[in-house]
Amino acid sequence: MQKKSVDEAVTSLHDLSAVDLIAGYRARQFSPSEVLEDLLTHVAAWEPHLKALYAF
């Protein structure tokens, strides 16, 4: 089984591994604030269904 490249396997920043995030930051492909914004959007979309966070 072949491992997919980051571009093939991932469409959202919140799906990246820590290693891929660091590589992206170093290559200036995206910023930490862009990753945070993507993550918060993802959490906001799922939180009403999961009800996992106390104060979101």
Protein Blocks (a to p, Z undefined) as FASTA:
>chain_A
ZZddfklmpcbfklpcfklmmmmmmnomacfklmmmmmmmmmmmmmmmnomafbZZ
